[in-house]
């Protein structure tokens, strides 16, 4: 799927809500409960602002479970490794939050498109 095709779904209410739900589900397993107001316009910022400190705290308290969460979310290992050299820099958790949100969005989008073509 091309970037332009993906972009047209960035403000699709169903995809945005489903992405937020997916993030809440995955992080709920980790004991982190981000909040989502339901607003499409602010969804990404809301989740991003909550994920960064939650990820850092989770990493600090339980590194093994932290990496287990990344595996469960299916964040690309090569992308995580690229960030790995920044682990002690403040941008690490910003970049990781962005990767997680992008991965969750893509998973939701593919499920939606697959359902549409096969349902």
Secondary structure, 3 states (H helix, E strand, C coil): CCHHHHHCCCCCHHHHHHHHHHHHHHHHHCCCCCCCCCCCCCHHHHHHHHHHHHHHHHHHHCHHHHHHHHHHHCCCHHHHHHHHCCCCCCHHHHHHHHHHHHHHHHHHHHHHHHHHHHC
